[in-house]
């Protein structure tokens, strides 16, 4: 009696689907009782997603990166995280004229080294870093990795509705009120960041980073919905417009009376 070949055994266990329209797409799948395999890139991304490991209890909360802003500020007894203030200060001392500041990417391995050192309360890595793009990359990563974005989840739709208002005066009034209703760490961190970005635009002839360019970079970095939107492209356009409007109207929004009294309205 002939035994089935290893390939025949595999065929009995897996199904092979091949579509040959110029490309070969092979998909391997097991029965419902076993694991599903695919050659798709999304599976690799899912397996390396830090949030997945957090849910499994493999990764613990980091002290600085990847935590809640209010928790971090409360622990540091500061209104703005030490990392944000220090990183901005070092960037401004180094080179605001660098071409493509915040648009250009720094070396990812160096950015991750900064993350590790800062999580160990070692901030000397910021002043030691020579590449300003690594520093800007670390600052962007800090905001992207927060468990809740700088613009809180429960205010996301309100900000989108405000920027969609028909006239500039209505937009200004609505956004001004929303900004001052943000939790104090969010409000103060946003104020410090926008002030820094405006200083970046002062050197736009050298760094080629005007308000609109910075808004494109920071729109999706500072705000995103808690649930995936059905219209991601439209939301992203509004996110960029919100950051652009806040930069253009910075003085009108942040010189708006007493912060405590505004929050009570």
N, C-alpha and C positions, 0 to 999 in steps of 0.2 A: 504494500500500500504506500502510495506517495504522500509525503507530508506537504502541506502548503508552504510555499516559499515565504520568506519574511515579508516580502512586499504584499503577497496575498493576505497574510495575517494582518498587516497594517490596513489593507483595504477593508477588511471586515470590521475594523475598530474605528476607522476614521472615514470621513467622506471627503473626497477631493473635488473641488469646484474650480474649473479653469475657464476663463473667458479670454479668447484670443482675438482681440481687436487692435492689434498692434502692440499690446502689452500682455504679459502673462500675470494673472491674478490668482494666486493659489490660496485657498482658505481651508484650514484644517479644523474640523469640529468633532467633538466626542458626543456621546449620548448625554441626556439630561443629568444622569447620575455622576458624570465626570466633568472635569474642568474643560472650558472652552478655550481653544487656541486660535489665534489669528496672526497673520503677518502684518496687520495694520499697525501704524505708528501710534495710534491712540492707546493701544494696550501698553506699550512701553511707557508712555507718558503717565498712564494711570498707575502703573506699578511704581513709578518714581515720584509720585505726587506726595509732598510732605504732609498734606492734610490727611491722606489715607493712612499714613503711618501714625499720625496723631490719634486718629480714631481707634487704631489698634493698640494704642498705649505704648508704641515703640519709641516715639519721639515725645519728649517732655517740652513744656513751655520754655522758651528762651527768655533770659532776663531782660533783654532790650529789643532785639529784632523779633518780629512775629508775635507780639503780645498786644494787649489792649492799651490804648493810649492813656486812658484815665488811671488804669492800674499802675502803669509805669510812672506817670507824673506823681501819683500819690506816694509811691515807694521812694522816689527821689526828692519828694517835697518841693517840686518845681512846677511852674505853669507850662513850661516848654521842656521837652526831654533834653537832657544834657547832650545826647548824641546830636540832635538836630542843631542846637545852638553852636556846639563846638565845630561840627562839620561845616556849617555855613561860614563861621568865622575863619576857618582855615582856607576854605575855597576862596573867600574874598581877599585873604592875605596873599594867596598864591597867584592866581591869574584869572581875572574875569574877561580877559581879551581872547582867551583860547577859542579857536575856530570850532563852531558847533557845540558850544558848552551846553550840556544836558541832552543834546541830540546825539552826539557821538558816544559810542559805548567804550567804557574802560575795560581792561583785562578782567574777565570774570573771576579768575582764580585769585587775583589780588583783591577784588571786591569781597570775595568770600573770606579772605584772610582778615580783612577789616571787621567783618561781621563776627568772626570768632573772637578776635581780640577785644572788641567792644563788649561782647557778651561776657567777657572775663574782666570787665571794668578796666581795661587797658586802652586809654584814649591816645596814648603817645603814637599809635600807629597812624593817626590822622596827620599829625605834623610831620611824621617820618615819610609819608607817601609823597613821591615827587610828581606823579601823574594826576593832574587835576580831574581828568575824566574818570579815574578810579574813584575819586572822592564823590563826584557827582553821581556816579553809578551806585555808590553805597547809600547815598541819601535817597535816591529814587527807590532802591531796594527796600529801605526802611519803611517807606510809605506803602509800597506795594505789598509787603509782607505782614502788615498789621492785620489783626484778626477782624477788626472792623475799620473801614476806611476813615480818613480824616473827616469826610462828610458822612455823618452817621447814617446807617441804613434807614432809620425811621424818618429821615429828612430827604432822602433821595428824590422821591416823587415830588415833594414840595419845591425843591430847587428846580427840577425840570419844568414844573408848571410855571414857576416864576420867570424863567428865562424865555418861556414861550409867550409871555404877555405881549400885546401888540405895540406898545410905545415904550420909549426909553425911560420916562419918568416912573411909569408903573413898575417896570423891571427893577429900577434902582430902589424904589421903596420896598418892594417885596423881598428882594435879595438882602437888602440892609437889615430888615427885621429877622430874616432867617439866620443870617450870619451871627447876629447878636443873641439868638436863642440857642446857638450851639453850646454844648458843654464847655466850660471855661478852658480846659486843656486844648480842645479842638479849636476854639476861637483864637486863643493866643498863638498856638502853633501855626494856624493858617495865616494869621497876621504877620508873624515873623518870616514865614516862607515867602509870602507874596512880596513883602518889603525887599527881601533878598533878590527875588526874581526881577523886580523893577530895577534894582541896581545892575543886574546882568544886562538888562535892555539898554542901559546908559552907554554900553560899549558895543552896541549892535553893529556899528560899522566895521569893527574888528571881528567880533564873534559870530556875526550874522544871525543873532538870536533876538528877534523882535517879539513883541507881545504875542502875536498870533502863533509863532513857532513854539514858544514856551507853553502856550495853552494846549497845543496839540500833544506835547509831551506829557503835561501834567494832568490833563483832563481825566484820562482813564487811570492815572496813577493815584489820584486823590479821591475819586468817587467811583463806585460801582454798585449795582443793585444786589440785594441779598439773594434774590432768585434770578436765574438767567432770564433775560428779557426776550420777548418774542421779536423785538425789533432792535437788535444790538447796534446796527449802523446808525439809526436815528438817535438812540440814546447817547452814543459816543459823540455824535455831532453836538448834541446839547451839552454834554459834559465839557467839551472843549470851549463852547460858547460861554458857559458859566465861568470858567477860570479866566477866559479872556476879558469878560465883563468886569470881574472882580479886580483884575489888574488895572484895567482902564479907569475904573471908578474907585480905586483904592482909598483915596483921601475922603471922598464922600461917604464911603461905607464905614471906615474905621474911626473917623473923627465924628462920631455920632453920639455925643453926650456920654452919660455915665453907663458903664457896662452893666452894673448890677441892676439899675433901674430898668434898662431895656429888657433884661431877662425876665423881669416880673410882669411885663406887659403881655 
